[in-house]
Amino acid sequence: GFLLGGAPRPRETARGGCLRRRAIRPPPPYWIATLCWIALGAGLGYGWIQITPAHVLQSLGFVPHLSPSFPGRVWPVLVPGWTLNYEMFFYAVFALTLLVTARYRLMALSAIFLAVLVLGTALPRDQAWLVTYGSPLVLEFLGGCFIAEFWLRGGVRGGLFPVLLLLAGWLAVVLFGVPVDANDHWARVTGFGLPALLITLGAVGLNQGLPRLRFLERLGDASYAIYLFHLFFVQPLAGIWVRLPSLHGPGMALAFISLCLVSSAWLGLFLHRHLEGNLKRAFGGLFQTDMRGVRFARR
């Protein structure tokens, strides 16, 4: 929401180009990751991964559907891809609002998402698409758009205020995020969404005052690859961890978490450079793989 809402304003064609690049970016790496996950599951004998042609096609097409592997869950074959179903929906709705004058675009966006939310609340939630698009989680995307609008209007300008927002956000996570039921989307919005809004608002307020750390920037550029492929290390490592109860303890747990983080980050950095890099060369300027748009949005 923040990235789309903070896209350059002076030229509508540039804004549409930014949207097109971001909409084109997710599918190819996600398709590759999904097919690789199917192959890994077959190779390692993950019997809990139930594969059907409909499940695969709906997953690759970003169509919300009930998972045969996890009854009652609206999850694709590669489970983290459930958020991409939301993301592609956001791109589609945001594209529609490009037809509206910039002055009323945020108002139109808010009206659409609130209408969908009301629809999802009023109708029986027996359809996967309604469970997904009618979820309160869409309010988090809308919150990102409002942060971008507030930021572009100069609402956050360094100093102590962004630091207080960051601290308030982390405190809210500790106070309200810990007991959140992951199946209760309203609780997730209040327990995670509102704190995330404060943290993001504080972070963008500090953006110009923080030193540039190129390694962290590279991690940011590789975040999509890390997101898609982290399970390829985490799942096998988790299987090993479960089989070695004698090692369980705070120290080894910290070592296990560190190993998961480092291995996932390394794999993501490698795939960002080689997989996404090759896709970028193949698709040209349409395949935008970095986050530098955030830096020029304030000009």
C-alpha positions as CSV (number, residue, x, y, z in Angstrom):
1,G,0.0,0.0,0.0
2,F,2.8,2.4,0.8
3,L,4.8,1.6,-2.3
4,L,1.8,2.0,-4.6
5,G,0.4,5.0,-2.8
6,G,3.9,6.7,-2.8
7,A,4.4,6.2,-6.5
8,P,5.5,9.4,-8.4
9,R,2.7,11.9,-8.9
10,P,3.8,14.4,-11.5
11,R,3.2,12.1,-14.5
12,E,0.3,9.7,-14.6
13,T,2.0,7.7,-17.3
14,A,5.0,7.2,-14.9
15,R,2.5,6.1,-12.2
16,G,0.9,3.6,-14.4
17,G,4.3,2.3,-15.4
18,C,5.3,1.8,-11.8
19,L,2.1,-0.1,-11.2
20,R,2.7,-2.3,-14.3
21,R,6.2,-3.1,-13.2
22,R,5.2,-4.1,-9.7
23,A,2.3,-6.2,-11.1
24,I,4.5,-8.0,-13.5
25,R,7.2,-8.7,-11.0
26,P,5.5,-11.3,-8.6
27,P,4.3,-14.0,-11.0
28,P,7.4,-15.5,-12.7
29,P,9.5,-16.1,-9.5
30,Y,6.4,-17.3,-7.7
31,W,5.6,-19.8,-10.5
32,I,9.2,-21.1,-10.4
33,A,9.1,-21.3,-6.5
34,T,5.8,-23.2,-6.6
35,L,7.0,-25.8,-9.1
36,C,10.3,-26.2,-7.2
37,W,8.4,-26.7,-4.0
38,I,6.3,-29.4,-5.6
39,A,9.5,-31.1,-6.8
40,L,11.1,-30.8,-3.3
41,G,8.0,-32.2,-1.6
42,A,8.0,-35.2,-4.0
43,G,11.8,-35.7,-3.6
44,L,11.7,-35.6,0.2
45,G,8.5,-37.5,0.5
46,Y,6.4,-34.8,2.1
47,G,3.1,-36.8,2.1
48,W,1.2,-33.9,3.7
49,I,1.5,-31.9,0.5
50,Q,-1.5,-32.9,-1.5
51,I,-1.2,-32.0,-5.2
52,T,-4.1,-31.9,-7.6
53,P,-4.2,-30.2,-11.0
54,A,-6.8,-27.8,-9.9
55,H,-4.8,-26.9,-6.8
56,V,-1.7,-26.1,-8.8
57,L,-3.5,-24.1,-11.5
58,Q,-5.4,-22.1,-9.0
59,S,-2.2,-21.4,-7.1
60,L,-0.3,-20.3,-10.2
61,G,-3.3,-18.1,-11.2
62,F,-3.6,-16.3,-7.8
63,V,-7.1,-17.7,-7.4
64,P,-8.1,-18.1,-3.7
65,H,-9.2,-21.7,-3.0
66,L,-9.4,-24.2,-0.2
67,S,-6.2,-26.2,0.3
68,P,-6.4,-30.0,0.0
69,S,-3.3,-30.2,2.2
70,F,-4.7,-28.0,5.0
71,P,-8.4,-28.4,5.4
72,G,-10.3,-25.1,6.0
73,R,-7.3,-23.0,4.9
74,V,-7.4,-20.7,1.9
75,W,-3.7,-21.5,1.0
76,P,-2.0,-22.2,-2.3
77,V,0.5,-25.0,-2.9
78,L,3.4,-22.8,-1.7
79,V,1.7,-21.6,1.6
80,P,3.4,-18.1,1.8
81,G,1.8,-17.3,-1.5
82,W,-1.5,-16.7,0.2
83,T,-0.5,-13.0,0.6
84,L,0.2,-12.8,-3.1
85,N,-3.5,-13.5,-3.7
86,Y,-4.1,-10.3,-1.8
87,E,-1.3,-8.4,-3.6
88,M,-2.6,-9.2,-7.1
89,F,-6.1,-8.1,-5.9
90,F,-4.7,-4.9,-4.7
91,Y,-2.9,-4.2,-8.0
92,A,-6.2,-4.8,-9.8
93,V,-8.2,-2.4,-7.6
94,F,-5.4,0.2,-7.6
95,A,-5.4,0.0,-11.4
96,L,-9.1,0.8,-11.5
97,T,-8.5,3.9,-9.4
98,L,-6.0,5.3,-12.0
99,L,-9.1,6.1,-14.0
100,V,-10.1,8.6,-11.2
101,T,-8.6,12.1,-10.9
102,A,-5.6,12.0,-8.5
103,R,-7.4,14.3,-6.1
104,Y,-10.1,11.7,-5.5
105,R,-8.1,8.5,-5.9
106,L,-7.5,7.7,-2.3
107,M,-11.2,8.3,-1.6
108,A,-12.2,6.0,-4.4
109,L,-9.7,3.3,-3.1
110,S,-11.1,3.6,0.4
111,A,-14.7,3.3,-0.9
112,I,-13.9,0.1,-2.9
113,F,-12.2,-1.7,-0.1
114,L,-14.7,-0.7,2.5
115,A,-17.5,-1.9,0.2
116,V,-15.8,-5.2,-0.3
117,L,-15.2,-5.5,3.5
118,V,-18.9,-4.8,4.2
119,L,-19.9,-7.4,1.5
120,G,-17.6,-10.0,3.1
121,T,-19.0,-9.3,6.5
122,A,-22.7,-9.4,5.4
123,L,-22.6,-12.5,3.2
124,P,-22.1,-16.1,4.3
125,R,-18.3,-16.8,4.3
126,D,-18.5,-20.1,2.4
127,Q,-16.6,-19.1,-0.6
128,A,-12.8,-18.9,-0.7
129,W,-12.7,-15.6,-2.7
130,L,-15.1,-14.0,-0.2
131,V,-13.0,-15.2,2.8
132,T,-10.0,-13.6,1.2
133,Y,-11.1,-10.4,-0.4
134,G,-13.8,-9.7,2.3
135,S,-11.2,-10.0,5.1
136,P,-10.3,-7.1,7.4
137,L,-6.7,-7.6,6.3
138,V,-7.4,-5.4,3.3
139,L,-7.5,-2.5,5.8
140,E,-3.7,-2.9,6.2
141,F,-3.2,-2.2,2.5
142,L,-5.4,0.8,2.8
143,G,-3.4,1.9,5.8
144,G,-0.2,1.8,3.8
145,C,-1.8,4.1,1.2
146,F,-2.8,6.6,3.9
147,I,0.8,6.5,5.3
148,A,2.1,7.3,1.8
149,E,-0.3,10.2,1.4
150,F,0.5,11.6,4.9
151,W,4.2,11.2,4.1
152,L,4.0,12.9,0.7
153,R,2.2,15.9,2.3
154,G,5.2,16.3,4.7
155,G,3.4,14.9,7.7
156,V,6.5,13.1,9.1
157,R,9.8,15.0,9.1
158,G,12.6,13.5,11.2
159,G,13.2,14.5,14.7
160,L,11.8,12.9,17.8
161,F,8.3,12.2,16.5
162,P,9.2,9.2,14.2
163,V,11.2,7.7,17.0
164,L,8.2,7.9,19.3
165,L,6.0,6.3,16.6
166,L,8.5,3.4,16.3
167,L,8.6,2.8,20.0
168,A,4.8,3.0,20.3
169,G,4.5,0.5,17.4
170,W,6.8,-2.0,19.1
171,L,5.2,-1.5,22.5
172,A,1.8,-2.2,20.9
173,V,3.2,-5.4,19.4
174,V,4.3,-6.5,22.8
175,L,1.0,-5.6,24.5
176,F,-1.5,-6.5,21.9
177,G,0.3,-8.7,19.3
178,V,1.4,-11.6,21.5
179,P,-2.1,-13.1,22.3
180,V,-3.5,-12.7,18.8
181,D,-5.3,-15.6,17.3
182,A,-4.0,-16.1,13.8
183,N,-7.4,-17.3,12.6
184,D,-9.1,-14.1,13.8
185,H,-8.5,-11.5,11.1
186,W,-10.0,-8.6,13.1
187,A,-7.6,-9.5,16.0
188,R,-4.7,-9.6,13.6
189,V,-5.5,-6.1,12.2
190,T,-5.6,-4.6,15.7
191,G,-2.8,-6.7,17.2
192,F,-0.4,-6.6,14.2
193,G,-1.8,-4.1,11.6
194,L,-2.1,-1.0,13.8
195,P,1.4,-1.5,15.3
196,A,2.8,-2.1,11.9
197,L,1.2,1.2,10.7
198,L,3.0,3.1,13.5
199,I,6.3,1.3,12.9
200,T,6.1,2.0,9.1
201,L,5.2,5.7,9.7
202,G,8.0,6.1,12.1
203,A,10.5,4.3,9.7
204,V,9.7,6.5,6.7
205,G,10.0,9.6,8.9
206,L,13.5,8.5,9.8
207,N,14.4,7.5,6.2
208,Q,16.4,10.6,5.3
209,G,18.3,10.7,8.6
210,L,19.6,7.2,8.7
211,P,22.9,6.1,7.2
212,R,22.9,4.0,4.0
213,L,23.9,0.5,4.8
214,R,24.3,-1.3,1.5
215,F,24.1,-4.8,2.9
216,L,20.7,-4.0,4.3
217,E,19.7,-2.4,1.0
218,R,20.7,-5.6,-0.8
219,L,18.6,-7.6,1.7
220,G,15.7,-5.3,1.0
221,D,16.1,-5.9,-2.8
222,A,16.3,-9.6,-2.2
223,S,13.3,-9.7,0.2
224,Y,10.9,-11.1,-2.4
225,A,13.2,-14.0,-3.2
226,I,13.8,-14.6,0.6
227,Y,10.0,-14.6,1.1
228,L,9.3,-17.1,-1.7
229,F,12.2,-19.5,-1.0
230,H,12.8,-19.5,2.8
231,L,10.8,-22.6,3.3
232,F,13.2,-24.5,1.1
233,F,15.7,-24.3,4.0
234,V,13.4,-23.8,7.0
235,Q,11.2,-26.9,6.4
236,P,14.1,-29.5,6.1
237,L,15.9,-27.8,9.0
238,A,12.6,-28.0,11.1
239,G,12.4,-31.7,10.3
240,I,15.9,-32.3,11.6
241,W,15.2,-30.2,14.7
242,V,12.1,-32.2,15.6
243,R,14.1,-35.5,15.3
244,L,16.8,-34.3,17.8
245,P,14.9,-33.5,21.1
246,S,18.0,-34.0,23.1
247,L,19.3,-30.7,21.6
248,H,16.3,-28.6,22.5
249,G,17.0,-25.7,24.8
250,P,17.3,-21.9,24.7
251,G,20.8,-21.9,23.4
252,M,20.2,-24.4,20.6
253,A,16.9,-22.8,19.8
254,L,18.7,-19.5,19.2
255,A,21.3,-21.3,17.1
256,F,18.6,-23.0,15.1
257,I,16.7,-19.7,14.5
258,S,20.0,-18.0,13.5
259,L,20.8,-20.8,11.0
260,C,17.3,-20.5,9.5
261,L,17.7,-16.7,9.1
262,V,21.2,-16.8,7.7
263,S,20.5,-19.7,5.3
264,S,17.3,-18.1,4.1
265,A,18.9,-14.7,3.6
266,W,21.8,-16.3,1.7
267,L,19.5,-18.3,-0.6
268,G,17.4,-15.2,-1.2
269,L,20.5,-13.0,-2.1
270,F,21.7,-15.7,-4.4
271,L,18.4,-16.1,-6.2
272,H,17.8,-12.4,-6.4
273,R,21.1,-12.0,-8.2
274,H,20.8,-15.0,-10.5
275,L,17.1,-15.8,-10.9
276,E,15.6,-12.4,-10.6
277,G,18.6,-10.8,-12.4
278,N,18.0,-13.1,-15.4
279,L,14.3,-12.4,-15.4
280,K,15.0,-8.7,-15.3
281,R,17.2,-9.0,-18.3
282,A,14.6,-11.1,-20.1
283,F,11.7,-8.7,-19.4
284,G,13.7,-5.5,-19.6
285,G,12.4,-2.4,-17.7
286,L,9.1,-4.1,-17.0
287,F,10.7,-6.3,-14.4
288,Q,11.7,-3.9,-11.6
289,T,13.5,-5.9,-8.9
290,D,14.6,-3.2,-6.4
291,M,12.9,-0.9,-3.9
292,R,14.5,2.4,-4.9
293,G,11.1,3.8,-5.9
294,V,10.7,4.6,-2.2
295,R,13.6,7.1,-2.3
296,F,12.3,9.3,-5.1
297,A,8.7,9.4,-4.0
298,R,9.3,12.5,-1.9
299,R,10.6,14.7,-4.7
